[in-house]
């Protein structure tokens, strides 16, 4: 197995960190109700920055009379856009580099090009977030696109690092369990985005019950009506209390399912000799659960709510690492067999 670090690793590492920052800035923008801080896209009231002079403010009032300038919200939105634009340029550079070096052995090409496609889709979702006035489907899709970008950049960095060996002989079913855990966590992140885009985080203010009941009145039909018409403005949400409770409790139940699955995965990893990976996974899980509980008990303080988005990102990256570590390793057979074989390697010597 070639463990040499390949060109582009540092850029991929930088882009991964930048993507995490963009995810956090997106959460901050959403949680400060600044998603419509600029009523147009990609500029702000027709400018590349938030208007401030008397002339610029007069221009904004003439062309956007329904959206008075709120400088703080406008800057929250524009700073997010500036960093997202920088990330797009970094991903473009990775794609160009991959195309130039595509003939090098072991050089990933499809992954950088896929990232470029995801970034184009993200730009469209960013535009639709504004033009469709925070339509929950688009806001949630935009969040998922950001998480997808982050995960793919991290995966690209792992592939370019050459320093994360695979494991060709894990315990039976371990790879399937890790893949299931990743998919379940991605679904929970989507559900968390649905909570946020429908302003359902404070639908229940107590734990473990909701309004003092284990199963309060809920309206699941309205809560997950994904084909509802696009309204004039979704700032603050449009669902009634019972629908928001249904979304909130669904997210709680999803968190329970994820926690049990990841705990099982951590136990299986430890049993397979991957104690460090198991410990990392449990740490990320405990952090995210603690932040989620803090959101409810402390009534959604901004810092904790933003950190909860960051915790989801870190948990996702941990699961990407786990799945990458468990990938099969092709080795050339020494007995004359053609093509690669999946040669077993003892897991007892590697702690992850």
C-alpha positions as CSV (number, residue, x, y, z in Angstrom):
1,X,0.0,0.0,0.0
2,X,1.3,3.4,-1.0
3,X,1.4,5.7,2.1
4,X,3.2,8.7,0.5
5,X,1.5,12.0,1.0
6,X,0.3,13.3,-2.4
7,X,0.4,16.8,-3.8
8,X,-2.8,18.7,-2.8
9,X,-3.0,17.3,0.7
10,X,-2.3,20.6,2.4
11,X,-4.9,22.4,0.2
12,X,-7.4,19.7,0.9
13,X,-6.7,20.0,4.6
14,X,-7.1,23.8,4.4
15,X,-10.3,23.5,2.5
16,X,-11.7,21.0,5.1
17,X,-11.1,23.5,7.8
18,X,-12.6,26.3,5.7
19,X,-15.7,24.1,5.1
20,X,-16.1,23.5,8.8
21,X,-16.0,27.3,9.3
22,X,-18.5,27.9,6.6
23,X,-20.9,25.3,8.2
24,X,-20.5,27.2,11.6
25,X,-21.1,30.6,9.9
26,X,-24.2,29.2,8.2
27,X,-25.5,28.0,11.5
28,X,-24.8,31.4,13.1
29,X,-26.5,33.2,10.2
30,X,-29.6,31.0,10.5
31,X,-29.7,31.2,14.3
32,X,-29.4,35.0,14.3
33,X,-32.4,35.2,11.8
34,X,-30.1,36.7,9.2
35,X,-30.9,34.4,6.4
36,X,-32.7,37.3,4.7
37,X,-30.3,39.9,5.9
38,X,-29.6,40.6,2.3
39,X,-32.8,40.3,0.1
40,X,-30.8,39.6,-3.1
41,X,-28.0,37.2,-4.2
42,X,-25.1,37.1,-4.5
43,X,-24.7,40.8,-3.5
44,X,-26.5,42.7,-0.7
45,X,-29.0,45.3,-1.9
46,X,-27.1,45.4,-5.2
47,X,-23.7,45.9,-3.6
48,X,-20.8,43.6,-2.8
49,X,-21.1,44.6,0.8
50,X,-23.8,45.8,3.2
51,X,-24.8,49.4,2.3
52,X,-23.7,52.0,4.8
53,X,-23.5,55.4,3.2
54,X,-26.5,57.7,2.8
55,X,-26.4,57.2,-1.0
56,X,-26.2,53.4,-0.7
57,X,-29.0,53.3,1.9
58,X,-31.2,55.4,-0.4
59,X,-30.5,53.0,-3.2
60,X,-31.5,50.1,-1.0
61,X,-34.7,51.7,0.1
62,X,-35.7,52.5,-3.5
63,X,-35.1,49.0,-4.8
64,X,-36.0,46.9,-1.8
65,X,-38.7,48.9,0.1
66,X,-40.0,45.7,1.7
67,X,-36.7,44.9,3.3
68,X,-35.2,47.7,5.4
69,X,-31.4,47.5,5.9
70,X,-30.4,45.8,9.1
71,X,-26.6,46.1,9.1
72,X,-25.8,43.4,11.6
73,X,-27.9,40.8,9.9
74,X,-26.6,41.9,6.5
75,X,-23.0,41.4,7.6
76,X,-23.8,38.0,9.1
77,X,-25.1,36.9,5.8
78,X,-22.3,38.5,3.7
79,X,-19.4,37.2,5.8
80,X,-20.9,33.7,5.3
81,X,-21.0,34.3,1.6
82,X,-17.4,35.6,1.5
83,X,-16.1,32.5,3.2
84,X,-18.3,30.2,1.0
85,X,-16.9,31.9,-2.1
86,X,-13.4,31.4,-0.8
87,X,-14.2,27.7,-0.2
88,X,-15.5,27.4,-3.8
89,X,-12.2,28.8,-5.1
90,X,-10.2,26.3,-3.1
91,X,-12.3,23.4,-4.4
92,X,-11.9,24.7,-7.9
93,X,-8.1,24.6,-7.4
94,X,-8.3,21.0,-6.1
95,X,-10.3,20.0,-9.2
96,X,-7.8,21.7,-11.6
97,X,-4.9,20.1,-9.8
98,X,-6.6,16.7,-10.0
99,X,-7.1,17.1,-13.7
100,X,-3.5,18.0,-14.3
101,X,-2.2,15.1,-12.3
102,X,-4.9,12.6,-13.4
103,X,-2.3,10.2,-14.9
104,X,-0.4,9.8,-11.7
105,X,-1.0,6.3,-10.0
106,X,-3.5,6.4,-7.2
107,X,-4.5,10.0,-7.9
108,X,-8.2,10.7,-7.1
109,X,-10.0,12.4,-9.9
110,X,-13.7,11.6,-9.5
111,X,-13.8,12.9,-5.9
112,X,-12.5,16.4,-6.7
113,X,-14.8,16.7,-9.7
114,X,-17.8,15.5,-7.5
115,X,-16.9,18.2,-5.0
116,X,-16.9,20.8,-7.7
117,X,-20.4,19.7,-8.7
118,X,-21.6,19.8,-5.1
119,X,-20.3,23.4,-4.8
120,X,-22.2,24.4,-7.9
121,X,-25.4,22.9,-6.3
122,X,-24.6,24.7,-3.1
123,X,-24.4,28.0,-4.8
124,X,-27.9,27.4,-6.3
125,X,-29.3,26.4,-2.9
126,X,-27.7,29.6,-1.5
127,X,-29.5,31.6,-4.1
128,X,-32.8,29.8,-3.6
129,X,-32.6,30.2,0.2
130,X,-32.9,34.0,-0.5
131,X,-35.2,34.0,-3.5
132,X,-37.6,31.4,-2.0
133,X,-37.6,33.3,1.3
134,X,-36.2,30.6,3.6
135,X,-38.4,27.7,2.3
136,X,-37.6,24.9,4.7
137,X,-36.9,22.3,2.0
138,X,-34.2,24.6,0.5
139,X,-32.7,25.6,3.8
140,X,-32.4,22.0,4.9
141,X,-31.0,21.0,1.5
142,X,-28.4,23.8,1.8
143,X,-27.4,22.5,5.2
144,X,-27.0,19.0,3.9
145,X,-25.0,20.3,1.0
146,X,-22.6,22.0,3.4
147,X,-22.2,18.9,5.4
148,X,-21.7,16.8,2.2
149,X,-19.0,19.3,1.0
150,X,-17.2,19.0,4.4
151,X,-17.4,15.2,4.4
152,X,-16.1,14.8,0.9
153,X,-13.2,17.3,1.5
154,X,-12.2,15.3,4.6
155,X,-12.4,12.1,2.6
156,X,-10.2,13.6,-0.1
157,X,-7.7,14.7,2.5
158,X,-7.6,11.2,3.9
159,X,-7.0,9.7,0.4
160,X,-4.2,12.3,-0.3
161,X,-2.6,11.8,3.1
162,X,-1.4,8.3,2.4
163,X,-1.2,7.8,6.2
164,X,-4.4,6.1,7.1
165,X,-4.2,2.3,6.4
166,X,-7.1,0.2,5.6
167,X,-8.2,-2.9,7.5
168,X,-8.9,-5.9,5.3
169,X,-10.1,-8.3,8.0
170,X,-12.4,-6.7,10.5
171,X,-14.9,-8.6,12.5
172,X,-17.8,-9.9,10.4
173,X,-20.5,-7.2,9.8
174,X,-18.3,-4.3,11.2
175,X,-18.1,-2.5,7.8
176,X,-21.9,-2.8,7.3
177,X,-22.5,-1.5,10.8
178,X,-20.2,1.5,10.2
179,X,-21.9,2.3,6.9
180,X,-25.3,2.0,8.6
181,X,-24.1,4.3,11.4
182,X,-23.0,6.9,8.8
183,X,-26.3,6.8,7.0
184,X,-28.3,7.1,10.2
185,X,-26.2,10.0,11.3
186,X,-26.7,11.8,8.0
187,X,-30.4,11.3,8.3
188,X,-30.3,12.7,11.8
189,X,-28.4,15.8,10.5
190,X,-31.1,16.2,7.9
191,X,-33.8,16.0,10.6
192,X,-31.8,18.6,12.7
193,X,-31.9,20.9,9.7
194,X,-35.6,20.4,9.4
195,X,-36.0,21.3,13.1
196,X,-33.9,24.5,12.5
197,X,-35.6,25.5,9.3
198,X,-39.1,25.1,10.8
199,X,-38.0,26.9,14.1
200,X,-39.0,23.8,16.2
201,X,-35.9,23.8,18.5
202,X,-37.9,25.3,21.3
203,X,-41.2,23.3,20.7
204,X,-40.4,21.3,23.9
205,X,-38.8,23.1,26.9
206,X,-38.4,20.1,29.3
207,X,-36.6,16.8,29.4
208,X,-37.2,13.9,29.0
209,X,-40.9,14.8,28.6
210,X,-42.4,17.5,26.4
211,X,-44.7,19.9,28.1
212,X,-44.9,17.4,31.0
213,X,-46.1,14.5,28.7
214,X,-44.3,11.6,27.2
215,X,-46.4,11.7,24.1
216,X,-48.1,15.1,23.6
217,X,-50.5,16.0,20.9
218,X,-48.6,16.1,17.5
219,X,-49.4,16.8,13.9
220,X,-47.0,14.6,11.8
221,X,-48.9,15.2,8.6
222,X,-48.2,19.0,8.7
223,X,-44.8,18.5,10.2
224,X,-43.4,16.5,7.3
225,X,-45.5,17.8,4.5
226,X,-42.6,18.2,2.0
227,X,-44.6,19.4,-0.9
228,X,-46.3,22.4,0.7
229,X,-46.6,25.5,-1.5
230,X,-43.9,28.1,-1.3
231,X,-45.1,30.9,0.9
232,X,-44.2,34.6,1.0
233,X,-41.7,34.3,3.8
234,X,-40.7,31.5,6.2
235,X,-38.7,33.7,8.7
236,X,-39.9,32.5,12.1
237,X,-41.7,29.5,10.6
238,X,-45.3,28.9,9.6
239,X,-46.2,25.6,11.3
240,X,-48.5,25.5,14.4
241,X,-47.3,24.2,17.8
242,X,-48.4,20.6,17.3
243,X,-46.5,20.2,14.1
244,X,-43.4,21.7,15.6
245,X,-43.6,19.4,18.5
246,X,-43.8,16.4,16.1
247,X,-40.6,17.6,14.4
248,X,-38.8,18.2,17.7
249,X,-39.7,14.8,19.2
250,X,-38.8,13.1,16.0
251,X,-35.3,14.6,16.3
252,X,-35.1,13.4,19.9
253,X,-36.1,9.8,18.9
254,X,-33.6,10.0,16.1
255,X,-30.9,11.1,18.5
256,X,-31.7,8.0,20.7
257,X,-31.4,5.7,17.7
258,X,-28.1,7.2,16.6
259,X,-26.7,7.1,20.1
260,X,-27.5,3.4,20.5
261,X,-26.1,2.5,17.0
262,X,-22.9,4.5,17.6
263,X,-22.4,2.9,21.1
264,X,-22.7,-0.5,19.5
265,X,-20.3,0.5,16.7
266,X,-17.8,1.8,19.3
267,X,-18.0,-1.5,21.2
268,X,-17.4,-3.5,18.0
269,X,-14.5,-1.3,17.1
270,X,-12.9,-1.8,20.5
271,X,-13.4,-5.5,20.3
272,X,-11.6,-5.4,16.9
273,X,-8.6,-3.8,18.4
274,X,-9.5,-0.3,17.2
275,X,-9.7,1.3,20.7
276,X,-8.6,4.8,19.6
277,X,-11.3,5.0,17.0
278,X,-13.9,3.7,19.5
279,X,-12.8,6.4,22.0
280,X,-12.9,9.1,19.4
281,X,-16.4,8.1,18.3
282,X,-17.7,8.0,21.9
283,X,-16.2,11.4,22.7
284,X,-17.8,13.0,19.6
285,X,-21.1,11.3,20.5
286,X,-21.0,12.4,24.1
287,X,-20.2,16.0,23.1
288,X,-23.1,16.1,20.6
289,X,-25.5,14.7,23.1
290,X,-24.4,17.1,25.8
291,X,-24.9,20.1,23.4
292,X,-28.3,18.8,22.4
293,X,-29.4,18.6,26.0
294,X,-28.0,22.0,26.7
295,X,-30.0,23.5,23.9
296,X,-33.2,22.4,25.6
297,X,-32.3,23.0,29.2
298,X,-30.7,26.4,28.6
299,X,-33.4,27.4,26.0
300,X,-31.2,27.6,22.9
301,X,-28.4,29.9,23.8
302,X,-26.6,31.1,20.6
303,X,-23.2,29.7,21.4
304,X,-24.5,26.3,22.3
305,X,-26.8,26.1,19.3
306,X,-23.9,27.0,16.9
307,X,-21.7,24.4,18.7
308,X,-24.4,21.8,18.3
309,X,-24.0,22.3,14.5
310,X,-20.3,22.0,14.8
311,X,-20.7,18.8,16.9
312,X,-22.8,17.3,14.2
313,X,-20.1,18.0,11.7
314,X,-17.4,16.5,13.9
315,X,-19.5,13.4,14.5
316,X,-20.0,13.1,10.7
317,X,-16.2,13.4,10.1
318,X,-15.5,10.8,12.8
319,X,-17.8,8.3,11.0
320,X,-16.2,9.1,7.7
321,X,-12.8,8.3,9.3
322,X,-14.2,5.1,10.7
323,X,-15.6,3.9,7.4
324,X,-12.3,4.9,5.6
325,X,-10.3,3.0,8.2
326,X,-12.4,-0.1,7.6
327,X,-12.0,-0.1,3.9
328,X,-10.6,-3.2,2.2
329,X,-6.9,-3.0,1.2
330,X,-5.9,-4.6,-2.1
331,X,-2.6,-6.4,-2.0
332,X,-0.9,-8.2,-4.9
333,X,-0.8,-12.0,-4.4
334,X,2.7,-13.5,-4.3
335,X,1.6,-16.9,-5.6
336,X,1.0,-15.7,-9.1
337,X,-2.7,-15.0,-8.8
338,X,-3.9,-12.3,-11.1
339,X,-5.2,-9.0,-9.8
340,X,-5.6,-7.9,-6.2
341,X,-6.5,-10.1,-3.3
342,X,-8.0,-9.1,0.0
343,X,-5.1,-10.2,2.3
344,X,-6.0,-10.3,6.0
345,X,-4.1,-8.2,8.4
346,X,-4.3,-8.6,12.2
347,X,-6.3,-5.8,13.9
348,X,-4.7,-6.5,17.2
349,X,-1.6,-4.4,16.5
350,X,-3.5,-1.3,15.5
351,X,-5.4,0.9,17.9
352,X,-6.8,3.1,15.2
